[in-house]
Amino acid sequence: MPTLSEPLLSLLKSLLTSQTGLHFSNDRLRDLEIGVIKLSEVHKFSDPNSYIEWILSESIPAPCIDSLVNELTVRETYFYRENHFFEVFEKQILPDFIQLNRGGKKYLKIWSAGCCTGEEPYSMGIALARTISDIKEWDITLLGTDINSNFLNIAKTGKYSSWSFRDPPPWLKKQYFQAESDGSFQVKQEIKKMVTFFHLNLSESLYPSAVTSTTNVDIIFCRNVFIYFDKNQIRITLEKFYQSLAPGGLLIVGPSETSQSLFSAFTELHYDNVVVYGKDPIYKTTRGVITPLESSQPALQPFLQTTTPDISQVFEKSSTQPWVPISSPTQEEHPYERATKLYDQKDYVAAEQIALDHAANCPDVNIRILLAKIYANQKKISQALHWCKEAINADKLNAIAHHFNAIILRENGDISGAIQSLERAIYIDKDFIVANFIYATLISKQGRVLEARRCLKTTLALLSKYPDDHLLPESEGLQA
């Protein structure tokens, strides 16, 4: 086996950790070495050290980092992994959310973060189909994301070998899979169409984002992912998950990943030996029975957070975390610019006050859109919708105002209203890339497949005009 330079390997470890969040402890160093040696041969380098030097060079293309990630992340998943957990999920956790939404918007969003080859999100779709009797009347959003593009390609096919059924319930294959002539099993269409897969690096700042539907999430699954991160990256990811969850939402991690210190911003909830973490829990669970929380009921105190935690204080800040100090504005700075900077720094309270003062004295549409964003990021949906309406009243031909109104309506479960607002945004600006993309995803859920396909072709044509690293307007940091 070739000898790898320890200094080069150390630099490579640091690069991978900074760009992907993956942490290589001493017991995982061997995996990194084997991956480097294999890929150096694939790329026809004379030795692995030259390959590392190439990766460390400034001219290295991003796909090379991706190929390393694809080599170093492990495929270890199967359908209904940990049967006891899925039994609890179907019989206790899901009924809580169903009862809360019954008769209301019938809207549910679940995200599998680190979904590997897709067995987990498809298992969730099956659990939903088994639990919700009137599922066709519900607007279900099921997301599967992973950093490994090879895994996602497998997930999107929905086709699996017997290895993915290592400990299945007896009914699983027969009811929800189609046996193929080559011995594989294809997820049935009614389950497959429920799940949307896309590439997401949890160490990046591209979530929570309304564009990728990673806001106001009801349940986040992130099982057996934190074992690849160091404590600092776990804290950063947990903070972003907290921001992604809707009030009352749940974070579900692997049994070996629970930690009172790391999860201190959440409330620990127990379902028959299954530990989950709640954000501002709005109910107490007792085998599927929901009791609203009231501060006057001392019996519910273990499940109650009397005040919403200050995330910047709850999650321990590390010197390597991307915290930006808030600078004092200069006298020459325009109120809109000051408020925008504070918004970008996530100081929503200060941004709100400046924006409100300015909006009271100025009919500017942009300050009203900013106020809508400020309130949306604080989960104050009614105020966000109010300022969207104010922005549209100030300028009925502002495509961004209609677009953001659609984003808020979608997050509030009003899909029809969101579609109408997006139609107005696209009518005003037919080249609005993000609006076209979201419109296509929403109408496809309504069965308008041909329209959605045409809209996606338009989106691709618009994207082709820009380089890959071009930041898309109103995309919250997404690149072309």
Number of C-alpha atoms within 10 A of each C-alpha: 6 10 10 16 12 10 9 15 19 12 14 18 17 16 16 16 18 15 13 20 23 24 20 19 12 8 7 12 15 12 14 19 17 16 18 23 20 15 18 18 13 9 11 11 15 10 15 25 20 15 19 21 15 15 18 14 10 8 8 12 11 9 9 14 16 16 15 18 20 17 18 18 17 11 12 10 18 21 24 25 18 11 13 12 16 16 13 17 19 20 14 18 20 19 21 21 20 18 14 16 14 12 8 10 14 18 21 20 22 24 27 24 22 26 29 28 30 29 24 23 31 27 19 24 22 23 19 21 18 11 16 15 9 9 13 9 11 15 18 19 18 22 24 27 25 21 22 25 19 16 21 21 16 15 26 17 13 20 20 23 13 10 11 19 18 12 13 15 11 8 8 14 17 9 11 20 18 15 17 12 7 7 10 15 20 18 21 17 12 12 20 19 15 20 22 16 20 16 15 20 17 24 20 13 16 18 23 20 18 21 19 16 20 22 23 25 27 22 25 23 22 18 19 16 19 23 14 17 19 15 14 18 23 20 21 22 20 19 19 20 23 26 22 24 26 21 18 17 23 27 24 18 19 16 14 10 15 16 10 10 10 18 21 14 23 22 18 20 17 11 16 11 11 15 17 20 24 26 23 23 22 19 20 19 19 14 14 19 12 16 13 11 18 14 11 8 9 10 11 16 14 11 18 19 18 10 7 10 15 9 13 11 9 16 19 15 14 13 7 10 12 10 12 9 8 12 10 7 14 8 7 6 10 12 19 19 15 19 28 22 16 22 21 14 15 18 15 20 15 13 24 21 13 20 24 17 11 18 18 9 8 11 15 16 21 18 23 27 23 25 30 28 26 27 20 22 21 14 19 13 18 14 17 26 24 15 24 27 19 20 27 19 14 16 16 16 15 18 23 24 30 27 28 27 28 29 26 24 20 19 22 17 19 16 21 15 17 25 23 15 23 30 20 21 27 20 13 16 16 16 16 21 24 21 30 25 19 25 25 25 18 18 19 15 16 12 10 13 14 12 14 22 15 12 21 19 15 18 21 15 13 16 18 11 10 13 10 10 9 13 14 16 14 16 17 16 15 18 15 19
